[in-house]
Amino acid sequence: MNRRSYLLLSGGALTAVAGCTGDGDGNGERTPYADSSNSYESDSGDVVTHSFSGTGTAEDDEDGDGEPTYTDTFSHSAAGPTIVEYDHDGDDTFSVWFVDENQDRVSLGYSAVGPFEGRTIHSLDEQTLGLSVDADGDWEVSVTELPVYNTGESLPVTVESILVDVVGPIEFSDDSDITFTFTATGGAGHTVDLFNREGELSARVFEIEDDVEDETLTADIGGVGYILVESGGEWELSIDTAD
């Protein structure tokens, strides 16, 4: 097995998920996931982005009917991960689902309450999809299909962000264990999950109920993958080869 092409976990340091096989400059900005300006290597496929926007009204608003907005459909064909970026200005529920041609739900994008900006990662089959959006105010959603990358950002990587964000692709070292260091404040509950280069969930790195500073974990990881952080506040994640 080519460790550059596949995310490998060993040693039991991470909790495997049943049934599942950027530059990091630490400047406080959202570290971009792969896009057309990056030079990561892949066997085939281009980056494709589908962008949608609209204005929703809360169900209890006198002008609202409580019905979701359905976007135009698009053909999803990427073999790699799908990154979804969200921006919601309302004070009430914000919920985004992938739906099929019959507007039946296929997979949850994300659900939040109040103003929200963030990104999530998904693994979706080749199919025709649209979005179902419940919102209270202006919203924008971008769906980006990525190829399967054989290379990624070199370590070390340090990212500062808020709430929910995706980091990657990251090229984990084949020659050394990897150390994760995580700090999070301002929210109840923080998780850090590891995804392979196809966007499939591989393992949970951290699951922490309270604020934490410099929580560390070292594990044997190789290949290319992504990180999804979900938090109620601000956080910083550093990834480097072990000393």
Kinemage of the C-alpha trace (Angstrom):
@kinemage 1
@onewidth
@group {chain A} dominant
@subgroup {mainchain}
@vectorlist {calphas} color= white
{ca met a 1} P 0.000 0.000 0.000
{ca asn a 2} L 1.339 3.417 -0.954
{ca arg a 3} L 1.472 5.537 2.189
{ca arg a 4} L 1.563 8.697 0.096
{ca ser a 5} L -1.762 7.796 -1.460
{ca tyr a 6} L -3.640 6.480 1.546
{ca leu a 7} L -4.163 7.722 5.070
{ca leu a 8} L -2.879 5.059 7.449
{ca leu a 9} L -3.527 4.757 11.167
{ca ser a 10} L -1.755 2.390 13.514
{ca gly a 11} L -0.893 1.825 17.144
{ca gly a 12} L -4.360 2.465 18.566
{ca ala a 13} L -3.558 6.045 19.548
{ca leu a 14} L -6.586 7.330 17.642
{ca thr a 15} L -10.132 6.082 18.023
{ca ala a 16} L -11.148 4.456 14.745
{ca val a 17} L -14.658 5.144 13.498
{ca ala a 18} L -16.660 1.979 12.941
{ca gly a 19} L -17.507 1.290 9.330
{ca cys a 20} L -15.061 3.832 7.942
{ca thr a 21} L -12.058 2.615 6.357
{ca gly a 22} P -3.300 25.764 3.527
{ca asp a 23} L -1.016 26.871 4.181
{ca gly a 24} L -0.519 26.833 7.938
{ca asp a 25} L 0.890 30.225 8.773
{ca gly a 26} L -1.079 30.649 11.997
{ca asn a 27} L -2.130 34.183 11.109
{ca gly a 28} L -5.699 33.849 12.372
{ca glu a 29} L -7.265 33.764 8.911
{ca arg a 30} L -9.095 30.783 7.510
{ca thr a 31} L -6.495 28.542 5.937
{ca pro a 32} L -7.702 27.797 2.413
{ca tyr a 33} L -8.422 24.239 1.457
{ca ala a 34} L -7.206 23.141 -1.942
{ca asp a 35} L -8.412 25.234 -4.851
{ca ser a 36} L -7.314 26.019 -8.376
{ca ser a 37} L -4.418 28.182 -7.141
{ca asn a 38} L -2.750 25.259 -5.361
{ca ser a 39} L -0.238 22.955 -7.002
{ca tyr a 40} L -1.038 19.675 -5.258
{ca glu a 41} L -0.608 16.576 -7.388
{ca ser a 42} L -3.578 14.431 -8.394
{ca asp a 43} L -4.100 11.653 -10.901
{ca ser a 44} L -7.023 13.403 -12.569
{ca gly a 45} L -9.894 15.808 -12.049
{ca asp a 46} L -10.330 19.551 -11.712
{ca val a 47} L -11.620 21.682 -8.865
{ca val a 48} L -15.291 22.548 -9.449
{ca thr a 49} L -17.304 24.980 -7.303
{ca his a 50} L -21.093 25.427 -7.258
{ca ser a 51} L -22.231 28.649 -5.517
{ca phe a 52} L -25.707 29.480 -4.243
{ca ser a 53} L -27.254 32.349 -2.271
{ca gly a 54} L -30.616 33.563 -1.091
{ca thr a 55} L -32.652 35.061 1.727
{ca gly a 56} L -34.763 33.033 4.108
{ca thr a 57} L -37.367 33.949 6.710
{ca ala a 58} L -37.958 32.346 10.079
{ca glu a 59} L -41.011 30.138 10.430
{ca asp a 60} L -42.508 32.405 13.105
{ca asp a 61} L -41.995 35.514 10.936
{ca glu a 62} L -45.297 36.885 9.654
{ca asp a 63} L -43.900 36.789 6.121
{ca gly a 64} L -42.331 33.358 6.444
{ca asp a 65} L -43.873 30.066 5.407
{ca gly a 66} L -41.346 27.766 7.081
{ca glu a 67} L -40.516 26.084 3.770
{ca pro a 68} L -36.893 25.516 2.711
{ca thr a 69} L -35.317 26.966 -0.401
{ca tyr a 70} L -34.291 24.407 -3.031
{ca thr a 71} L -31.364 25.326 -5.251
{ca asp a 72} L -30.754 24.330 -8.837
{ca thr a 73} L -29.329 20.843 -9.210
{ca phe a 74} L -25.759 20.086 -10.263
{ca ser a 75} L -23.866 16.997 -11.359
{ca his a 76} L -21.517 15.790 -8.631
{ca ser a 77} L -18.750 13.670 -10.117
{ca ala a 78} L -15.560 14.234 -8.109
{ca ala a 79} L -13.795 11.216 -6.624
{ca gly a 80} L -12.223 13.337 -3.909
{ca pro a 81} L -13.757 15.173 -0.955
{ca thr a 82} L -16.477 17.790 -1.178
{ca ile a 83} L -15.914 20.968 0.837
{ca val a 84} L -18.955 23.076 1.719
{ca glu a 85} L -18.565 26.690 2.835
{ca tyr a 86} L -21.418 28.465 4.651
{ca asp a 87} L -22.303 32.071 5.498
{ca his a 88} L -25.555 32.882 7.332
{ca asp a 89} L -26.560 36.297 8.715
{ca gly a 90} L -29.830 35.375 10.447
{ca asp a 91} L -30.640 34.865 14.129
{ca asp a 92} L -32.709 31.698 13.814
{ca thr a 93} L -32.213 28.209 12.383
{ca phe a 94} L -29.801 27.622 9.513
{ca ser a 95} L -29.829 24.129 8.024
{ca val a 96} L -28.360 22.836 4.757
{ca trp a 97} L -29.057 19.404 3.257
{ca phe a 98} L -27.938 17.720 0.077
{ca val a 99} L -31.043 16.526 -1.794
{ca asp a 100} L -31.620 14.394 -4.886
{ca glu a 101} L -33.548 15.281 -8.041
{ca asn a 102} L -36.820 14.563 -6.199
{ca gln a 103} L -35.802 16.911 -3.368
{ca asp a 104} L -35.426 13.978 -0.987
{ca arg a 105} L -32.678 14.371 1.600
{ca val a 106} L -29.403 12.590 0.847
{ca ser a 107} L -26.961 13.923 3.450
{ca leu a 108} L -26.777 16.728 6.015
{ca gly a 109} L -24.405 19.556 5.200
{ca tyr a 110} L -24.609 21.411 8.512
{ca ser a 111} L -27.141 22.790 10.963
{ca ala a 112} L -26.670 25.797 13.240
{ca val a 113} L -28.619 28.515 15.023
{ca gly a 114} L -27.847 32.175 14.472
{ca pro a 115} L -25.106 33.823 12.430
{ca phe a 116} L -22.657 31.234 11.143
{ca glu a 117} L -19.557 30.972 8.970
{ca gly a 118} L -17.759 27.692 8.507
{ca arg a 119} L -16.703 24.804 6.303
{ca thr a 120} L -17.368 21.065 6.368
{ca ile a 121} L -16.023 18.058 4.458
{ca his a 122} L -18.052 15.252 2.873
{ca ser a 123} L -17.676 12.108 0.795
{ca leu a 124} L -20.484 11.911 -1.781
{ca asp a 125} L -21.240 9.425 -4.545
{ca glu a 126} L -21.447 10.461 -8.188
{ca gln a 127} L -25.015 11.718 -8.670
{ca thr a 128} L -27.209 14.721 -9.394
{ca leu a 129} L -27.645 16.854 -6.293
{ca gly a 130} L -29.182 20.079 -5.086
{ca leu a 131} L -29.398 21.847 -1.745
{ca ser a 132} L -32.271 22.372 0.654
{ca val a 133} L -31.654 25.485 2.759
{ca asp a 134} L -33.584 26.642 5.823
{ca ala a 135} L -32.420 30.118 6.802
{ca asp a 136} L -33.411 33.257 8.661
{ca gly a 137} L -31.777 36.004 6.662
{ca asp a 138} L -29.187 36.224 3.916
{ca trp a 139} L -27.143 33.107 3.201
{ca glu a 140} L -24.443 31.861 0.846
{ca val a 141} L -23.317 28.264 0.309
{ca ser a 142} L -20.464 27.093 -1.925
{ca val a 143} L -19.947 23.416 -2.751
{ca thr a 144} L -16.421 22.624 -3.963
{ca glu a 145} L -15.541 19.252 -5.485
{ca leu a 146} L -11.872 18.338 -5.121
{ca pro a 147} L -9.867 15.641 -6.897
{ca val a 148} L -8.065 12.917 -4.951
{ca tyr a 149} L -4.747 14.542 -4.122
{ca asn a 150} L -1.503 12.581 -3.878
{ca thr a 151} L 0.303 15.469 -2.171
{ca gly a 152} L -0.666 18.172 0.290
{ca glu a 153} L 0.607 20.862 2.639
{ca ser a 154} L 3.925 19.917 4.204
{ca leu a 155} L 4.297 19.841 7.977
{ca pro a 156} L 4.423 21.759 10.226
{ca val a 157} L 0.922 23.232 9.873
{ca thr a 158} L -0.605 25.665 12.381
{ca val a 159} L -4.129 27.006 11.976
{ca glu a 160} L -6.134 29.495 14.046
{ca ser a 161} L -9.856 29.669 13.338
{ca ile a 162} L -13.322 29.682 14.889
{ca leu a 163} L -16.311 27.344 15.015
{ca val a 164} L -16.254 24.763 12.203
{ca asp a 165} L -13.448 24.584 9.643
{ca val a 166} L -11.536 22.222 7.354
{ca val a 167} L -7.750 22.039 7.041
{ca gly a 168} L -6.054 20.271 4.167
{ca pro a 169} L -4.975 18.503 2.179
{ca ile a 170} L -2.103 17.720 4.558
{ca glu a 171} L 0.777 15.445 3.631
{ca phe a 172} L 1.627 13.474 6.760
{ca ser a 173} L 5.192 12.269 7.141
{ca asp a 174} L 6.000 8.679 6.186
{ca asp a 175} L 9.136 8.714 8.338
{ca ser a 176} L 7.935 9.936 11.728
{ca asp a 177} L 4.997 9.877 14.121
{ca ile a 178} L 2.691 12.905 14.027
{ca thr a 179} L 1.904 15.140 17.015
{ca phe a 180} L -1.348 17.121 17.219
{ca thr a 181} L -1.548 20.072 19.658
{ca phe a 182} L -4.967 21.632 20.250
{ca thr a 183} L -6.177 24.707 22.154
{ca ala a 184} L -9.843 25.772 22.260
{ca thr a 185} L -11.830 28.365 24.211
{ca gly a 186} L -15.257 29.917 24.361
{ca gly a 187} L -17.493 26.967 23.660
{ca ala a 188} L -18.852 23.820 25.259
{ca gly a 189} L -17.518 20.885 23.293
{ca his a 190} L -14.709 20.596 20.751
{ca thr a 191} L -13.934 17.768 18.323
{ca val a 192} L -11.098 17.178 15.865
{ca asp a 193} L -11.620 14.490 13.202
{ca leu a 194} L -9.288 12.998 10.610
{ca phe a 195} L -10.425 12.282 7.025
{ca asn a 196} L -8.647 10.426 4.238
{ca arg a 197} L -7.904 11.897 0.827
{ca glu a 198} L -11.316 10.804 -0.535
{ca gly a 199} L -13.076 12.703 2.253
{ca glu a 200} L -14.047 9.619 4.274
{ca leu a 201} L -13.982 9.833 8.067
{ca ser a 202} L -11.063 7.834 9.439
{ca ala a 203} L -10.617 8.665 13.126
{ca arg a 204} L -11.329 11.077 15.950
{ca val a 205} L -8.245 12.860 17.230
{ca phe a 206} L -9.792 14.864 20.098
{ca glu a 207} L -13.188 14.976 21.801
{ca ile a 208} L -13.134 17.512 24.630
{ca glu a 209} L -16.064 18.869 26.637
{ca asp a 210} L -14.460 21.993 28.125
{ca asp a 211} L -11.909 24.603 27.141
{ca val a 212} L -8.442 23.154 26.709
{ca glu a 213} L -4.891 24.421 26.250
{ca asp a 214} L -2.086 22.551 24.488
{ca glu a 215} L -3.780 19.152 24.533
{ca thr a 216} L -1.477 16.770 22.656
{ca leu a 217} L -1.701 13.402 20.943
{ca thr a 218} L 0.964 11.513 18.996
{ca ala a 219} L 0.147 8.791 16.460
{ca asp a 220} L 1.586 6.940 13.467
{ca ile a 221} L -0.078 8.490 10.407
{ca gly a 222} L 1.043 8.510 6.782
{ca gly a 223} L -0.334 9.700 3.474
{ca val a 224} L -2.623 12.599 2.584
{ca gly a 225} L -5.671 13.661 4.577
{ca tyr a 226} L -7.835 16.439 5.963
{ca ile a 227} L -8.823 17.708 9.407
{ca leu a 228} L -12.301 18.875 10.450
{ca val a 229} L -12.530 20.935 13.652
{ca glu a 230} L -15.918 21.587 15.253
{ca ser a 231} L -15.982 24.013 18.172
{ca gly a 232} L -18.234 26.513 19.867
{ca gly a 233} L -15.514 29.144 20.001
{ca glu a 234} L -11.973 29.977 18.967
{ca trp a 235} L -9.312 27.321 18.471
{ca glu a 236} L -5.761 26.662 17.342
{ca leu a 237} L -4.456 23.393 15.923
{ca ser a 238} L -0.797 22.577 15.287
{ca ile a 239} L 0.371 19.459 13.444
{ca asp a 240} L 4.031 18.467 13.234
{ca thr a 241} L 6.329 15.483 13.156
{ca ala a 242} L 7.156 14.116 16.598
{ca asp a 243} L 10.507 15.005 18.142
